[in-house]
Amino acid sequence: MPPFLGVILDVDGTLVDSNDAHARAWCDAFAEQGLAVEYTKVRRLIGMGSDQLLPEAADIQRESELGSRLAERRGEVFTQRYLAGVAAFPQTRALVERLRDQGLKLVVASSAKASELEPLLQRAQVADLLPMRTSSGDVEHSKPAPDAVQAALESCHLPATAAVMIGDTPYDIAAATQAGVDVIAFRCGGWGDADLAGAIAIYDDPADLLANYHASPLAVTG
């Protein structure tokens, strides 16, 4: 395997422990509209953007009046009730610094809205290290569609074979695979190894990858 020149980074569930909070925010927003959607159903869909999650969770189109209202309210609830409790996974900043110091191009590919992405990166303590970002507003379709990964490749001017994505959900793997990009997966987002099939390597979290960096697909040999 040739050395990678760039890394595409997911944020929620990968750099910050926020997947449960996003699921709770969605359930709160649904409940306010009189919709009973089970937490466990929503939790399995976190990692998708609202355009993908709403039809799967409640058979509602994002472009509809109700879908737009739910997506907007979900963002407000997350920011007001849950963002303050979101924390970075151990060694997140140290891992991103290691990637940067290796000279890798770094770009974020998130299903979050741009207005949420900056606060999340601040919570992850890496906002200053990751100026290149793609968010849901930059693409037509969110993960598991490949749009976000393709946009990230374009922003860092790399072919798919020269980049690797770090993510935590099957939707990251599906999006990257469709774009021709390899994936390193983390378990810290709440998914098991069977769910993360297709990744070239799986680690517990940023700290685990950092501790085993010398033997990882990111290691520079020779």
C-alpha positions as CSV (number, residue, x, y, z in Angstrom):
1,M,0.0,0.0,0.0
2,P,1.5,3.3,-1.0
3,P,1.7,6.1,1.7
4,F,-1.3,8.2,1.9
5,L,-1.0,12.0,1.2
6,G,-4.3,13.1,2.9
7,V,-6.8,12.2,5.6
8,I,-10.5,12.9,5.4
9,L,-11.9,13.2,8.9
10,D,-15.4,12.6,10.2
11,V,-16.3,14.5,13.4
12,D,-19.3,13.1,15.2
13,G,-18.5,9.8,16.9
14,T,-15.0,10.0,15.5
15,L,-13.4,13.0,17.2
16,V,-16.1,13.9,19.6
17,D,-18.5,11.7,21.7
18,S,-21.7,13.2,20.3
19,N,-23.7,10.4,18.6
20,D,-25.9,9.7,21.6
21,A,-26.6,13.5,22.0
22,H,-27.6,13.8,18.3
23,A,-30.0,10.9,18.7
24,R,-31.6,12.5,21.8
25,A,-31.9,15.8,20.0
26,W,-33.7,14.1,17.1
27,C,-36.1,12.3,19.5
28,D,-36.9,15.5,21.3
29,A,-37.7,17.2,18.0
30,F,-39.9,14.4,16.9
31,A,-41.7,14.3,20.2
32,E,-42.4,18.1,20.0
33,Q,-44.3,17.4,16.8
34,G,-46.2,14.5,18.3
35,L,-44.2,11.8,16.6
36,A,-43.1,8.8,18.6
37,V,-39.8,7.6,17.1
38,E,-37.8,5.1,19.2
39,Y,-34.4,6.3,20.4
40,T,-32.8,2.9,19.3
41,K,-34.1,3.4,15.8
42,V,-32.7,7.0,15.5
43,R,-29.4,6.0,17.1
44,R,-28.7,3.5,14.4
45,L,-29.2,6.3,11.8
46,I,-26.8,8.8,13.4
47,G,-24.1,9.5,10.9
48,M,-26.6,10.3,8.1
49,G,-27.6,13.8,7.4
50,S,-31.2,14.9,7.8
51,D,-31.9,14.3,4.1
52,Q,-31.2,10.6,4.7
53,L,-32.3,10.2,8.3
54,L,-35.8,11.7,8.2
55,P,-37.1,9.3,5.5
56,E,-35.5,6.3,7.3
57,A,-36.7,7.3,10.8
58,A,-40.1,8.7,10.1
59,D,-40.9,8.5,6.4
60,I,-40.6,12.3,6.1
61,Q,-38.9,14.1,3.3
62,R,-36.3,16.7,4.3
63,E,-37.7,19.1,1.7
64,S,-41.2,19.0,3.1
65,E,-42.5,21.7,5.5
66,L,-42.5,19.2,8.4
67,G,-39.1,17.9,7.4
68,S,-37.6,21.4,7.3
69,R,-39.1,22.2,10.7
70,L,-37.9,19.0,12.3
71,A,-34.3,19.5,11.0
72,E,-34.2,23.1,12.1
73,R,-35.6,22.3,15.5
74,R,-33.2,19.3,16.0
75,G,-30.3,21.7,15.5
76,E,-31.7,24.1,18.0
77,V,-32.3,21.4,20.6
78,F,-28.8,19.9,20.1
79,T,-27.1,23.3,20.6
80,Q,-29.3,24.4,23.5
81,R,-29.5,21.1,25.5
82,Y,-26.7,18.8,24.5
83,L,-23.7,20.6,22.9
84,A,-22.2,21.6,26.3
85,G,-22.0,18.0,27.3
86,V,-20.1,16.8,24.2
87,A,-16.5,16.1,24.8
88,A,-13.5,15.1,22.7
89,F,-12.4,11.5,22.8
90,P,-9.1,10.9,24.5
91,Q,-6.0,12.0,22.5
92,T,-8.1,13.5,19.7
93,R,-5.9,16.6,19.4
94,A,-2.7,14.6,19.7
95,L,-3.8,12.3,16.9
96,V,-4.7,15.3,14.6
97,E,-1.3,16.9,15.4
98,R,0.5,13.7,14.5
99,L,-1.3,13.6,11.2
100,R,-0.5,17.2,10.5
101,D,3.2,16.8,11.6
102,Q,3.5,13.9,9.1
103,G,2.6,16.4,6.4
104,L,-0.7,14.9,5.5
105,K,-3.4,17.1,4.0
106,L,-6.3,17.2,6.4
107,V,-9.9,17.9,5.5
108,V,-13.2,17.4,7.4
109,A,-16.1,15.6,5.8
110,S,-19.2,15.9,8.0
111,S,-22.9,15.4,7.7
112,A,-23.3,18.3,10.2
113,K,-24.5,21.8,9.1
114,A,-21.7,24.3,8.9
115,S,-23.2,26.2,11.8
116,E,-22.8,23.1,14.0
117,L,-19.5,22.0,12.7
118,E,-17.4,24.8,14.2
119,P,-18.7,24.3,17.7
120,L,-18.2,20.6,17.4
121,L,-14.6,21.1,16.3
122,Q,-14.1,23.5,19.2
123,R,-15.4,20.8,21.6
124,A,-12.9,18.4,19.9
125,Q,-10.2,21.0,20.5
126,V,-9.0,20.7,16.9
127,A,-10.8,23.7,15.2
128,D,-7.4,25.4,14.7
129,L,-5.9,22.4,13.1
130,L,-8.6,21.7,10.6
131,P,-9.4,24.7,8.4
132,M,-10.5,22.7,5.4
133,R,-14.0,21.4,5.9
134,T,-17.0,20.2,4.0
135,S,-20.4,20.1,5.6
136,S,-24.0,19.2,4.7
137,G,-24.5,22.5,2.9
138,D,-21.7,21.8,0.5
139,V,-23.3,18.6,-1.0
140,E,-26.5,17.5,-2.5
141,H,-26.7,14.3,-0.6
142,S,-25.2,13.4,2.8
143,K,-23.6,10.1,3.9
144,P,-24.0,7.3,3.0
145,A,-23.9,9.0,-0.4
146,P,-20.3,9.7,-1.5
147,D,-20.9,13.5,-2.1
148,A,-19.1,14.7,1.1
149,V,-16.1,12.5,0.5
150,Q,-15.8,13.5,-3.1
151,A,-16.1,17.2,-2.1
152,A,-13.3,16.6,0.5
153,L,-11.1,15.1,-2.2
154,E,-11.7,18.1,-4.4
155,S,-10.9,20.6,-1.7
156,C,-7.5,19.0,-0.9
157,H,-6.7,18.3,-4.6
158,L,-6.0,14.6,-4.1
159,P,-7.1,11.5,-6.1
160,A,-9.1,8.9,-4.1
161,T,-6.2,6.5,-3.9
162,A,-4.0,9.0,-2.2
163,A,-6.4,9.6,0.7
164,V,-7.8,7.6,3.6
165,M,-10.9,8.5,5.6
166,I,-11.2,8.1,9.4
167,G,-14.8,7.5,10.5
168,D,-17.0,5.6,12.9
169,T,-20.2,4.5,11.1
170,P,-21.2,2.2,8.3
171,Y,-22.3,5.3,6.5
172,D,-18.8,6.7,6.5
173,I,-17.6,3.4,5.0
174,A,-20.3,3.4,2.4
175,A,-19.6,7.0,1.4
176,A,-15.9,6.5,1.2
177,T,-16.1,3.2,-0.6
178,Q,-18.3,4.7,-3.3
179,A,-15.8,7.5,-3.7
180,G,-12.9,5.0,-4.0
181,V,-11.4,5.9,-0.6
182,D,-10.1,3.5,2.0
183,V,-11.4,3.8,5.6
184,I,-9.9,3.5,9.0
185,A,-12.8,2.9,11.4
186,F,-13.3,3.7,15.1
187,R,-15.5,1.7,17.5
188,C,-16.1,4.7,19.8
189,G,-19.1,5.9,17.8
190,G,-21.0,2.8,19.0
191,W,-20.7,0.4,16.1
192,G,-19.2,-3.1,16.3
193,D,-16.6,-4.6,14.0
194,A,-19.3,-6.5,11.9
195,D,-21.0,-3.1,11.2
196,L,-17.6,-1.6,10.2
197,A,-16.8,-4.3,7.7
198,G,-14.9,-2.9,4.7
199,A,-12.6,-0.8,6.8
200,I,-8.9,-1.5,6.2
201,A,-8.3,-1.2,10.0
202,I,-10.4,-0.8,13.1
203,Y,-9.4,0.9,16.3
204,D,-11.2,1.7,19.6
205,D,-10.8,5.5,19.3
206,P,-8.2,8.2,18.5
207,A,-6.1,7.2,21.5
208,D,-5.9,3.5,20.3
209,L,-4.8,4.6,16.8
210,L,-2.2,7.0,18.2
211,A,-0.8,4.3,20.4
212,N,-0.6,1.9,17.5
213,Y,0.3,4.4,14.9
214,H,3.6,2.8,14.0
215,A,1.8,-0.3,12.8
216,S,-1.2,1.4,11.3
217,P,-2.0,2.1,7.6
218,L,-0.9,5.7,8.2
219,A,2.7,4.7,9.3
220,V,5.4,5.9,7.0
221,T,7.9,3.1,6.3
222,G,11.2,3.0,4.5
